[in-house]
Amino acid sequence: MQRRQGESAEESARSIENEMAGFLGAVLKDRESVYGSAEKALQPLMLLFDVALLQVFDMSHFGFQHAAGRARIIWPGVLLPKRPRPNDVFYVLTSNLAHAMQAFRLLLLHGFESQARAAFRGVVEIADLMIMVLADEDTYRAYVTSFEDGKASYQHWKKHLSPAVIRASLSKLEAGDRISLPIDLTPDELRRDNYAWLSRFVHVDYAAQVVAVHPSDPDGQSQRLAMLGNVGEISKATLAHSLVYLWISLLRVEKLLFQKHGWDRLKGGRSRHWYHYRARALDALFAAYLPMFWEVDPPRGLDG
């Protein structure tokens, strides 16, 4: 290539540097521009997401604070394996959920909506697993069981912890202990619809990938330059899907923590007063805004 171009090695290297500074630099500058306007464009949905993220951070920090404490913050009074400790398990789950939610947020705000959708599947699977670890002692024990043999580990995961198994267990939980919502769907129906919607775009499909690389502007017009991401109507649809999933998941987590794991007993420095207050505020925001959002301004792609 150097001989064809009549360039020395140093000249070729400078050419590549110039291309990076010019062409790639323009692309990266475009990303910064998108991020600068995206958070405003996605309000007030992003406000709801950030309050939900704050609630997850609070749980993670609470787990970190009490990781070495004697008092259990989950599964009090239940005879469980000493290692890992239940408090550590809670911290690991909530921290992974916080990581996954932050990754989704960053991708969405930078205009990578399709990749954000794929990332939210990770949020869904961690949230579902966390619910069942809190709801079912057998799932908790399966989660903390590990094997050195790779085949045995895979078989254990497939039998007890795979997304399909966890979703089936969660469906039974929802059927036996319903949470009422001001939406014409049950939490179980919302979970199934949401996961199917995410999967349809994540799996390899030419039509879906064409849509993914031509994101729409806020006015609904698609971009022609496919390699650049953007924040538009489909970003709002993805964010709305994520919010309803987080809503029903955090409602379930709250109910389990206070009714099954006795968080109402925590006093003094371990009091969960502020967590409970934020949970009620978040629930009120979700209930007041999300149904209205769908009825008045349904985002494109939400039902498609």
C-alpha positions as CSV (number, residue, x, y, z in Angstrom):
1,M,0.0,0.0,0.0
2,Q,2.8,2.3,0.8
3,R,4.6,1.6,-2.5
4,R,1.3,2.1,-4.4
5,Q,0.7,5.5,-2.6
6,G,4.4,6.4,-3.0
7,E,4.6,7.1,0.8
8,S,7.1,6.2,3.4
9,A,6.0,4.4,6.6
10,E,6.0,7.7,8.5
11,E,3.9,9.4,5.8
12,S,1.4,6.5,5.9
13,A,1.2,6.7,9.7
14,R,0.6,10.5,9.5
15,S,-2.1,9.9,6.9
16,I,-3.9,7.5,9.2
17,E,-3.6,10.0,12.1
18,N,-5.0,12.7,9.9
19,E,-8.0,10.5,9.0
20,M,-8.6,9.7,12.6
21,A,-8.4,13.4,13.6
22,G,-10.6,14.4,10.7
23,F,-13.2,11.8,9.8
24,L,-13.3,9.9,13.1
25,G,-12.9,13.1,15.0
26,A,-16.1,14.5,13.3
27,V,-17.9,11.3,14.3
28,L,-16.9,11.5,17.9
29,K,-17.8,15.2,17.9
30,D,-21.2,14.3,16.6
31,R,-21.6,11.8,19.5
32,E,-20.9,14.6,22.0
33,S,-23.5,16.8,20.3
34,V,-26.1,14.1,20.5
35,Y,-25.4,13.4,24.2
36,G,-25.6,17.2,24.9
37,S,-29.2,17.4,23.7
38,A,-30.4,13.8,24.3
39,E,-31.1,14.1,28.1
40,K,-33.3,17.2,27.4
41,A,-35.1,15.5,24.5
42,L,-35.9,12.4,26.6
43,Q,-37.5,14.3,29.5
44,P,-39.5,13.6,31.6
45,L,-39.0,9.9,30.9
46,M,-35.3,10.2,31.8
47,L,-36.2,11.7,35.2
48,L,-38.2,8.6,36.0
49,F,-35.4,6.4,35.0
50,D,-32.9,8.3,37.1
51,V,-35.1,8.1,40.2
52,A,-35.3,4.3,39.6
53,L,-31.5,4.3,39.2
54,L,-31.2,6.2,42.5
55,Q,-33.3,3.6,44.2
56,V,-31.1,0.8,42.9
57,F,-28.0,2.7,44.0
58,D,-29.5,3.1,47.4
59,M,-30.0,-0.7,47.7
60,S,-26.5,-1.4,46.5
61,H,-25.0,1.1,49.0
62,F,-27.1,-0.3,51.8
63,G,-25.7,-3.8,51.0
64,F,-22.2,-2.4,50.9
65,Q,-22.6,-0.7,54.3
66,H,-23.8,-3.9,55.9
67,A,-21.8,-6.5,54.0
68,A,-19.7,-7.3,57.1
69,G,-22.6,-6.8,59.6
70,R,-24.0,-9.6,61.7
71,A,-27.6,-8.6,61.1
72,R,-29.0,-10.0,57.9
73,I,-30.7,-7.6,55.5
74,I,-32.2,-10.5,53.5
75,W,-33.4,-13.9,54.6
76,P,-33.2,-13.2,58.4
77,G,-33.6,-16.3,60.6
78,V,-33.2,-18.8,57.7
79,L,-30.5,-21.4,57.9
80,L,-28.4,-20.7,54.8
81,P,-24.8,-21.4,53.6
82,K,-22.3,-19.2,55.5
83,R,-20.4,-18.3,52.4
84,P,-21.3,-16.2,50.6
85,R,-23.2,-14.2,53.2
86,P,-26.7,-13.1,52.3
87,N,-25.7,-9.5,52.7
88,D,-22.9,-10.0,50.2
89,V,-25.3,-11.7,47.8
90,F,-27.7,-8.7,48.0
91,Y,-24.8,-6.3,47.3
92,V,-23.6,-8.3,44.3
93,L,-27.1,-8.4,42.7
94,T,-28.0,-4.8,43.3
95,S,-24.6,-3.6,42.1
96,N,-24.8,-5.6,38.9
97,L,-28.3,-4.2,38.3
98,A,-26.9,-0.6,38.9
99,H,-24.1,-1.3,36.4
100,A,-26.5,-2.7,33.7
101,M,-28.8,0.3,34.1
102,Q,-26.0,2.8,33.8
103,A,-24.7,1.1,30.6
104,F,-28.2,1.2,29.1
105,R,-28.5,4.9,30.0
106,L,-25.2,5.9,28.5
107,L,-25.9,4.0,25.2
108,L,-29.4,5.5,24.9
109,L,-28.1,9.1,25.5
110,H,-25.3,8.7,23.0
111,G,-27.8,7.7,20.3
112,F,-27.1,4.0,20.3
113,E,-30.7,3.0,20.7
114,S,-30.5,-0.5,19.2
115,Q,-27.5,-1.4,21.4
116,A,-29.3,0.1,24.4
117,R,-32.2,-2.3,23.7
118,A,-29.8,-5.2,23.7
119,A,-28.2,-3.9,26.9
120,F,-31.7,-3.7,28.6
121,R,-32.1,-7.4,28.1
122,G,-29.3,-7.7,30.6
123,V,-31.2,-5.4,33.0
124,V,-34.3,-7.5,32.6
125,E,-32.4,-10.8,33.4
126,I,-30.6,-9.4,36.4
127,A,-33.8,-7.8,37.8
128,D,-35.8,-11.1,37.3
129,L,-33.0,-13.1,38.9
130,M,-32.9,-10.7,41.9
131,I,-36.6,-10.9,42.4
132,M,-36.6,-14.7,42.5
133,V,-33.5,-14.8,44.7
134,L,-35.5,-12.7,47.2
135,A,-38.7,-14.6,46.6
136,D,-37.6,-18.2,46.7
137,E,-35.2,-19.9,49.0
138,D,-34.4,-22.7,46.5
139,T,-33.5,-20.1,43.9
140,Y,-31.2,-18.3,46.4
141,R,-29.4,-21.6,47.2
142,A,-29.1,-22.4,43.5
143,Y,-27.6,-18.9,42.8
144,V,-24.9,-19.2,45.5
145,T,-23.9,-22.7,44.4
146,S,-20.9,-23.0,42.2
147,F,-19.0,-25.8,40.5
148,E,-15.4,-26.0,39.3
149,D,-16.4,-28.3,36.4
150,G,-17.6,-26.2,33.5
151,K,-20.1,-28.8,32.3
152,A,-21.6,-29.2,35.7
153,S,-21.9,-25.4,36.1
154,Y,-23.7,-25.1,32.8
155,Q,-26.1,-27.9,33.6
156,H,-26.8,-26.3,37.0
157,W,-27.5,-22.9,35.3
158,K,-29.7,-24.4,32.7
159,K,-31.8,-26.3,35.2
160,H,-32.1,-23.6,37.9
161,L,-31.0,-20.1,36.7
162,S,-31.4,-19.7,33.0
163,P,-33.6,-16.7,31.9
164,A,-36.4,-19.1,30.7
165,V,-36.4,-20.9,34.1
166,I,-36.4,-17.7,36.1
167,R,-39.2,-16.2,33.9
168,A,-41.3,-19.3,34.5
169,S,-40.8,-19.0,38.2
170,L,-41.6,-15.3,38.1
171,S,-44.8,-16.0,36.2
172,K,-45.9,-18.3,39.0
173,L,-45.1,-15.7,41.6
174,E,-47.1,-13.1,39.8
175,A,-50.0,-15.4,39.4
176,G,-50.1,-16.2,43.1
177,D,-49.5,-12.7,44.4
178,R,-50.8,-10.1,42.0
179,I,-49.7,-6.5,42.0
180,S,-52.4,-4.1,40.7
181,L,-51.4,-1.5,38.1
182,P,-53.4,1.4,36.5
183,I,-52.7,-0.2,33.1
184,D,-54.8,-2.7,31.2
185,L,-52.2,-5.4,31.6
186,T,-50.9,-7.6,34.4
187,P,-47.2,-7.5,35.4
188,D,-46.8,-10.9,33.9
189,E,-48.3,-9.9,30.6
190,L,-46.1,-6.7,30.6
191,R,-43.0,-8.8,31.3
192,R,-43.7,-11.2,28.4
193,D,-44.6,-8.4,26.0
194,N,-41.5,-6.5,26.9
195,Y,-39.1,-9.4,26.6
196,A,-40.6,-10.4,23.2
197,W,-40.2,-6.8,22.0
198,L,-36.6,-6.7,23.1
199,S,-35.8,-10.1,21.6
200,R,-37.3,-9.2,18.2
201,F,-34.8,-6.4,17.8
202,V,-31.8,-8.1,19.3
203,H,-31.9,-11.3,17.2
204,V,-30.3,-11.2,13.8
205,D,-32.9,-9.8,11.4
206,Y,-32.2,-7.6,8.3
207,A,-35.3,-5.5,8.5
208,A,-34.8,-4.8,12.3
209,Q,-31.1,-3.9,11.7
210,V,-32.1,-1.5,8.8
211,V,-34.4,0.3,11.3
212,A,-31.6,0.2,13.9
213,V,-29.0,1.9,11.8
214,H,-31.4,4.6,10.5
215,P,-32.7,6.1,13.7
216,S,-35.4,8.7,13.5
217,D,-35.1,12.4,14.5
218,P,-37.5,13.8,17.1
219,D,-39.8,14.8,14.2
220,G,-39.9,11.2,13.0
221,Q,-37.6,11.6,9.9
222,S,-35.0,8.9,9.5
223,Q,-31.4,9.6,9.1
224,R,-29.7,8.6,5.8
225,L,-26.2,8.3,7.3
226,A,-26.5,4.9,8.9
227,M,-23.3,4.8,10.9
228,L,-24.4,7.6,13.2
229,G,-26.8,7.1,16.0
230,N,-29.5,9.5,17.1
231,V,-32.1,10.2,19.7
232,G,-35.7,10.2,18.5
233,E,-39.1,8.6,18.7
234,I,-37.8,5.0,18.9
235,S,-35.5,6.1,21.8
236,K,-38.6,7.2,23.7
237,A,-40.3,3.9,22.9
238,T,-37.3,2.0,24.3
239,L,-37.1,4.2,27.4
240,A,-40.8,3.8,28.0
241,H,-40.5,0.0,27.7
242,S,-37.6,0.1,30.2
243,L,-39.5,2.2,32.6
244,V,-42.6,0.0,32.8
245,Y,-40.3,-3.0,33.4
246,L,-38.4,-1.2,36.1
247,W,-41.7,0.0,37.7
248,I,-43.2,-3.5,38.1
249,S,-39.8,-4.9,39.1
250,L,-39.1,-2.3,41.8
251,L,-42.7,-2.7,43.1
252,R,-42.1,-6.5,43.5
253,V,-38.7,-6.0,45.1
254,E,-40.1,-3.5,47.6
255,K,-42.9,-5.9,48.5
256,L,-40.5,-8.7,49.1
257,L,-38.1,-6.7,51.1
258,F,-40.7,-5.3,53.5
259,Q,-43.1,-8.3,53.7
260,K,-40.7,-11.3,53.3
261,H,-37.4,-10.0,54.5
262,G,-38.6,-7.8,57.3
263,W,-37.2,-4.4,56.3
264,D,-39.8,-2.7,58.4
265,R,-37.9,-4.1,61.4
266,L,-34.7,-2.2,60.6
267,K,-34.2,0.7,63.0
268,G,-31.7,3.3,63.8
269,G,-28.8,3.5,61.3
270,R,-30.3,0.6,59.3
271,S,-33.7,2.2,59.0
272,R,-35.2,2.0,55.5
273,H,-37.4,5.1,56.0
274,W,-35.9,7.0,53.0
275,Y,-36.0,4.0,50.8
276,H,-39.7,3.5,51.5
277,Y,-40.3,7.2,50.9
278,R,-38.5,7.2,47.5
279,A,-40.4,4.0,46.6
280,R,-43.7,5.6,47.1
281,A,-42.6,8.8,45.3
282,L,-41.4,6.7,42.3
283,D,-44.6,4.7,42.3
284,A,-46.7,7.9,42.3
285,L,-44.6,9.4,39.4
286,F,-44.9,6.2,37.4
287,A,-48.6,5.8,38.0
288,A,-49.3,9.5,37.2
289,Y,-47.2,9.8,34.1
290,L,-46.7,6.5,32.2
291,P,-50.3,5.6,31.5
292,M,-50.9,9.2,30.3
293,F,-47.8,9.1,28.1
294,W,-49.1,6.0,26.3
295,E,-52.7,7.4,25.9
296,V,-51.8,11.0,24.8
297,D,-48.5,10.5,23.0
298,P,-47.8,6.8,22.3
299,P,-44.2,6.4,21.1
300,R,-43.6,4.8,17.8
301,G,-42.7,1.1,18.1
302,L,-44.3,0.6,21.5
303,D,-47.0,-1.7,20.2
304,G,-45.3,-2.7,16.9
